[in-house]
Amino acid sequence: MGEFTGRSALVTGGARGIGASVVAALAKEQIPVVIGDLLEGEGTALAAALGSGAIFRRLDVTDEAGWRAVLDDAEAEFGPLAVLINNAGIVDFGDVESESPAMFRHVVDVNLYGAWLGMHLAAPRLRAAGGGVIVNISSTAGLIGYAGIGAYVASKWGLRGLTKAAALELGRANVRVCSIHPGPVHTPMTAALDESVAANQPLARFGQPEEVAAMVRFLVTEATYSTGSEFVLDGGATAGQVLGLPDDSR
C-alpha cells in the first residue's frame, strides 16, 4: 500500500449504500478516507464506527466551494489526495414526456455535473501528488437504455463518456480513471424496486453493496494497468437476451 501512504481518499455519497461499503473497503486497506455526503447523521455515525482513519464532511456535489473545502480538509487531515470515488447519485422516475425540466436538470447536475466538478478540482491535486485513481460509479443505465428514468440514463451514459475522456487526458500524469456499472443492487435508492427486476438475469438476484465495493478496491489497489475502462457488475443482465431455454440444474 506504499502508493497511498500519507495520502487521502474521498468517497462522495459515502454515508450509506454502495458508498458506505466503499468507505469501509478502503478503510480496511488502511487508506484514510473522507465521507462526503449530505446525510450528516449517517455519515458521522459511519466515521465514528471506522475510527481515526475516517472523517465525515458535508458535501453537496453540485457546489464548487463545498468541493474545495472538503478536498482541503481531506488533505489537511490525511495528506495529499490519492483516490476519488464519485458515487453520489439520485434517480427520478419520469418518462421523457412527463418529467419536469427542473427535475431532469437536477438529476444530471448531481450525477454528471457533480462528478465532473469533483474530477475538475481533484485532477490538479492528483497530478501534483504524482498520480492517483478516480473511480466513477455509473450504472448499467450507462450501457443500455431504460424506459421511465431518462434523466438517470442520460447522466450515466454521460459519466461513462466523461470517464474515457479524463482517462485520455490524465494518463500521462499517472492518474487512472475507470467506471463501474452496477445492475440492481440492494440500497436505499432501489428499495422501491421489486425483486422480479432481476428474475431474467443469468444470476437472478440483486447485487450487494459489498460486491461493488470489492470491485472498487480492486481498481484502486490492484488494477494498475487499467484506465478508461468500464467494469460491469450486473448478474449478466447486459450479456444478451435470455430466450427461455430449459433450466439445466445438473
C-alpha positions in Angstrom: 0.0 0.0 0.0 3.0 2.3 -0.4 1.2 4.3 -3.1 -1.3 5.5 -0.5 0.9 6.0 2.5 0.4 9.5 3.9 -2.4 10.2 1.3 -6.2 10.5 1.4 -9.3 9.2 -0.3 -12.7 10.9 -0.8 -15.9 9.0 -1.4 -19.0 11.0 -2.4 -22.4 9.7 -1.4 -20.4 7.8 1.2 -22.8 7.7 4.1 -24.9 4.7 3.1 -25.5 2.1 0.4 -22.7 1.4 -2.0 -20.8 4.5 -0.8 -20.7 3.3 2.8 -19.4 -0.2 1.7 -16.7 1.5 -0.4 -15.7 3.6 2.5 -15.4 0.5 4.7 -13.4 -1.4 2.0 -10.9 1.5 1.6 -10.5 1.8 5.4 -9.8 -1.9 5.6 -7.0 -1.3 3.2 -5.6 1.3 5.5 -6.4 4.1 3.1 -7.6 7.2 5.2 -11.0 8.2 3.8 -13.3 11.2 3.9 -17.0 10.5 3.7 -18.6 13.2 1.6 -22.4 13.3 1.8 -25.5 15.4 2.7 -26.6 12.8 5.2 -24.9 14.1 8.3 -26.3 11.7 10.8 -25.4 8.5 8.9 -22.1 9.9 7.7 -21.0 10.9 11.2 -22.0 7.5 12.6 -20.1 5.7 9.9 -17.0 7.7 10.5 -17.2 7.1 14.3 -17.6 3.3 13.7 -14.5 3.2 11.5 -12.2 5.2 13.9 -9.4 7.6 13.3 -9.0 6.6 9.6 -12.3 8.2 8.5 -14.0 11.5 8.9 -17.3 12.9 7.6 -17.7 16.2 5.8 -21.0 17.6 4.5 -20.8 17.8 0.7 -23.3 18.9 -2.0 -21.5 17.7 -5.1 -23.0 20.5 -7.2 -21.4 23.1 -5.0 -17.9 24.1 -6.2 -17.0 25.9 -2.9 -18.1 22.8 -1.0 -15.9 20.6 -3.1 -12.9 22.8 -2.5 -13.5 22.9 1.3 -13.8 19.1 1.5 -10.7 18.5 -0.6 -8.8 20.9 1.6 -10.0 19.1 4.7 -9.0 15.7 3.3 -5.5 16.8 2.6 -5.1 18.7 5.9 -6.4 15.6 7.8 -4.8 12.7 5.9 -2.4 14.1 3.3 -2.4 14.7 -0.5 -5.4 13.2 -2.4 -4.8 9.8 -3.8 -8.3 8.4 -4.6 -11.6 10.0 -5.6 -14.7 7.8 -5.8 -17.6 9.6 -7.5 -20.5 7.7 -6.1 -23.1 10.3 -5.3 -26.3 9.9 -7.4 -30.0 10.2 -7.5 -32.8 8.8 -9.7 -36.2 10.2 -10.7 -38.9 8.0 -12.1 -40.3 10.0 -15.0 -40.5 9.5 -18.7 -39.5 11.9 -21.5 -43.0 13.4 -21.7 -43.8 13.7 -18.0 -40.6 14.6 -16.3 -40.2 18.2 -15.4 -37.3 20.2 -16.9 -36.2 21.1 -13.3 -36.0 17.5 -12.2 -34.2 16.4 -15.4 -31.6 19.1 -14.7 -31.3 18.2 -11.0 -30.6 14.5 -11.8 -28.0 15.5 -14.4 -26.5 18.1 -12.1 -25.9 15.6 -9.3 -25.0 12.5 -11.3 -22.9 14.1 -14.1 -22.0 17.7 -13.3 -21.2 16.7 -9.7 -18.8 14.0 -10.8 -17.2 16.4 -13.4 -16.8 19.1 -10.8 -15.0 16.7 -8.5 -12.7 15.5 -11.2 -12.1 19.0 -12.4 -11.0 20.1 -8.9 -9.3 16.8 -7.9 -7.2 16.3 -11.0 -4.6 19.1 -10.3 -4.2 17.7 -6.8 -3.6 14.2 -8.1 -1.3 15.4 -10.7 0.8 17.4 -8.2 1.0 14.4 -5.9 2.4 12.2 -8.6 -0.7 10.3 -9.6 -3.8 8.6 -8.2 -7.1 6.9 -9.1 -10.6 8.1 -9.9 -13.5 5.6 -10.0 -16.8 6.8 -11.3 -19.9 4.8 -10.2 -22.1 4.7 -13.3 -24.7 2.0 -13.9 -25.9 -0.5 -16.5 -28.1 2.6 -17.4 -24.8 3.9 -18.8 -24.6 0.9 -21.2 -28.2 0.4 -22.3 -31.4 2.3 -22.2 -34.2 2.0 -19.6 -37.7 3.4 -20.0 -39.0 5.7 -17.4 -35.7 7.1 -16.0 -34.4 9.1 -18.9 -32.5 11.7 -16.9 -30.7 8.9 -15.0 -29.9 7.1 -18.2 -28.6 10.3 -19.8 -26.4 11.1 -16.8 -24.9 7.7 -16.5 -24.1 7.5 -20.2 -22.5 10.9 -19.9 -20.5 9.7 -16.9 -19.2 6.7 -18.9 -18.0 9.0 -21.7 -16.5 11.5 -19.3 -14.5 8.7 -17.7 -12.9 7.9 -21.0 -12.1 11.5 -21.8 -10.5 12.0 -18.5 -8.5 8.8 -18.7 -7.0 10.0 -22.0 -6.2 13.4 -20.6 -4.7 12.3 -17.2 -2.9 9.0 -18.1 0.5 10.7 -18.6 0.1 12.2 -15.1 -0.2 8.7 -13.7 -3.9 9.2 -12.9 -6.1 6.2 -13.7 -9.8 6.8 -14.4 -12.3 3.9 -14.6 -16.1 3.5 -14.4 -18.1 0.8 -12.7 -21.6 -0.2 -14.0 -23.7 -2.0 -11.4 -27.1 -3.5 -12.2 -29.7 -3.6 -9.5 -28.1 -3.5 -6.0 -29.8 -3.6 -2.6 -29.5 0.1 -1.5 -32.0 2.7 -0.2 -32.2 4.1 -3.7 -33.5 0.7 -5.1 -35.8 -0.1 -2.1 -38.9 0.5 -4.2 -37.9 -2.0 -6.9 -39.4 -5.4 -6.9 -37.1 -8.4 -6.8 -38.6 -9.6 -10.1 -36.4 -6.9 -11.8 -33.6 -9.4 -11.7 -35.6 -12.5 -12.4 -34.4 -12.9 -16.0 -30.7 -12.3 -15.3 -28.3 -15.3 -15.5 -27.6 -14.6 -11.9 -31.2 -14.0 -10.8 -30.7 -11.7 -7.8 -29.9 -8.2 -6.8 -26.2 -7.4 -6.1 -24.9 -6.4 -2.7 -23.1 -3.1 -2.0 -20.1 -5.1 -0.7 -19.8 -6.6 -4.2 -19.5 -3.2 -5.8 -17.1 -2.1 -3.1 -14.9 -5.2 -3.8 -14.6 -4.0 -7.4 -13.7 -0.5 -6.3 -11.0 -1.9 -4.0 -9.6 -4.0 -6.9 -9.5 -1.0 -9.2 -7.8 1.2 -6.6 -5.2 -1.3 -5.3 -4.6 -3.9 -8.0 -5.8 -2.9 -11.5 -2.7 -0.8 -12.0 -2.8 -1.2 -15.8 -6.4 -0.3 -16.3 -7.7 3.1 -17.3 -10.5 4.4 -19.4 -12.3 1.0 -18.9 -15.7 0.1 -17.7 -16.3 -2.7 -15.3 -19.8 -4.3 -15.2 -21.4 -6.0 -12.2 -24.9 -6.9 -13.3 -25.5 -10.6 -12.8 -25.1 -11.0 -16.6 -28.1 -8.7 -17.4 -26.4 -6.9 -20.2 -24.7 -10.0 -21.7 -27.7 -10.6 -24.0 -31.3 -11.7 -24.2 -32.4 -14.8 -22.3 -34.5 -16.9 -24.7 -36.3 -19.0 -22.1 -34.3 -22.2 -22.6 -34.9 -25.1 -20.2 -33.1 -24.7 -16.9 -30.2 -27.2 -16.5 -29.8 -27.8 -12.9 -27.3 -30.6 -13.2 
